[in-house]
């Protein structure tokens, strides 16, 4: 990642919770991306730049990293979701994407929005009914704090009135297909499971393929609404 790209992502938006990673000239929707444990908003920079559609992409910046490093890390998924939900602007149709721990943060954020999102994309994470910490971290600092916050999460049984797309690598050793499939239980709308080649980090290995799939689904859902 270039210094110029990082500076652009920081400077494009003033809200402490969001970093604009891709600005479309005439955006038709906004995609808000939630990082996995230990990561920051720029985790999604390559993914955002690979999206081939008129979708504005924003990454969530959790407390305790980069320009928010002076802040204490969040102690719960709910704390992260509250902050992110308040920052998401309602001027465009919104879709949410979360990988690993970011999937449950995205889900809880979706439940807190004034109206249901266009869609929720959840990647490499068991559904709330089978929730467990999928990432494995042997480091200190923000990763350990994130994993501790995720470990306390419990689904409160409220279901989301939006389509959910579950995504995972077919060789993921920590998020099995049958576990990701339980995301179907947390929505009143259709659920779909998409498999990609690779393990838990399939998202960074096949970033263009995943970005294209997400962009195409967002555009298709917009057409269905029209």
N, C-alpha and C positions, 0 to 999 in steps of 0.2 A: 504494500500500500504506500503510495507516495505521500510526502508531507503535504503537498498541495491538496490531495484528495481528503486527507484527514482534516485539514483546516477548513475546506469547503463544507464538509459535513458538520463541523462544529458551528461555523458561522452562518449557516443558512437559516437557522431557527433559534429563537431566543429562549424558548421554554426549556427548563432544565431536564425535563423528562424525555424529550424527543429530539432526534437529529435527522434532518432531511438528507437522505442518501441519494435520491434521484428526483429531480424536478421535471415533470413533463410539461411542455408548453401549454397544452390544453388538457389537463388531466380529467379523466372521466371517473376516477375513483382514487381512494387512498388505501395503501397497504401498510399496516403498522406491524413491525417485526420485533419479536421478543427474543432476546439472546438466551443461550443455555447458561448453565452455572459457570461463573468465573469469567464470562465474556462481556463485551460491551456492545454498544450500538453498531460500531464499525465491523463487527462480525459479519454483518449482512451487506457490506459495501459492494463486493463482487456480485452477489446475488441481485442486488438492486440494479446495478449497471447492466446486468444481463437480461433484465425484464424487457421484452420487445413490444410493449404495449403502452398506451397512454395512461399509465398508472403512476401516481406519485408515491414514492416509497420513503417511509420514515422508520428509523430504528429507535427502540426504547433504550434510554440510558439509565440504568439502575444506579442508585446511590453507591458511593464507595469506589468509583473507578473514573479514570481519566480526569476530565474537568470537574467531576463530582467526588474526587478521591478524598477530600477533606470531610465528607459526610459519612456518617456511620452506615454500614450496609443495613438493608431492611431485615427485620427479624421474622417476617412472615410473608407468604404469598399474597395474603390479603392486603398488606401494606403496599406492596408493589403494584397490585391491581388498582387500588384506590388512587395512587398517584398517576398511573398511566391513564386511567379512565377520565380523570379530570383534564388531562392534557390533550386528548384526542379531539380535534375540531370536527364539528358536524356538518361542514359546508359541502362535503362530497360523500358519496356512498363509501363506507369503510369496510375493509376486510382485514382480518387479523391473522398473523402467522407466528407460530412459536415452535422452537426446536428444543428438545430435551425439557429441562425445567421451564423454559419459556412457554411450553405448550399449556401448562396449567395456569401460568400467569396470564396468558392470552385469554384462556377460557374465563377466568374470574374477572378479567377486565371486560370481556364481552357482556357478562351478566350485569355489570355496573354501568354500561352505556345507556343513554336516554332511550335509544331504540336498538333493536337487534342489528348486528352487523350484516353485511352482505353475505359473508361466509367466514368460517373459522377453519384455518389450516393448522393441523397439529402434526408435528414431525418427531419421530424417534422417541415417543413417550407413551407409556401405558395410559389408558383412560382413567379418569378419576375413580371409577369403581374398583380399579386394580392399582391405584396409585402407589408408586414407590419411586425412589430416586434412581433414575436411569443412568445419570452420569457417574463416573468414577473419578475422583480427584484425590491425589496424594500430595497436594500442595496446601500451603497456608493462605491466609488473606481472604480475598473476596470469594474465591471458589468455595472454601470451607464454609463461609458465612452463608452463601447461597444454598449450598447443600443442606445446611442446618435448617434454613427457612423452609426449604422444600420438604424436608423430612417431617415437619409438623403439619403439613397440609392434609385436610380431610374435606372431601366433597360434602356439601350440605344438602344434596339431593335436588336442588333447583336445576331445571333443564333449560337449555338455550333454544330460543325460537329462531334458529338459523341453520343452514346447511353446514355440515362438518365434513372435512376431507382429511382422513388420516393418511400419513405418508411415512414410509420407512424404507431402509435398506434391507434387501432380502437376506443379508448375512449379518444383521445387527445382533450382537451377542447380549445386549442388555434390554432391548425393547422388542419383544416377540410379536409376531403378527396377531396372534390371538389376544394379546394384551392391548395392542393398539386398536383392535376391532371393538373394544369395549367403549370407545368414544361414542359409538352408536347409541348407548344408553343415556347419554347426557343431552341429547337433542330431540326436539319434537319434529324436526325437519329431516330430509334425507341425509344419509351417511354414505360415504364412499371410501374405500381403502385402496391406496395406490402403492405399488411396490416398485422400487428402483434397485439397480445393482449397487452392491457395496454394503458396508457395515454402518456403525452408528454415525460416522462422519460422511455418509454418502452425500450429504448436502453440499459440502465443500469440494468433494471429488467430481460431482456431476452438476455443478452449479447452473450451467446454461440449460440443461435438460429440465431441472426442477423449476427454474425461473420461468421457462416457457410454459410448463404445465400449469403453474399457478396463474400466470397472466392470462392464458387462454380460458381458464375456469372463471376468473373474475369478469372478463369480457362477456362470456356466455351467460353468466348470471345477470349481468346488467341488461342484456338483450331480453332475457326472460321477464324481467321487471317492466320493460318498456311496453 
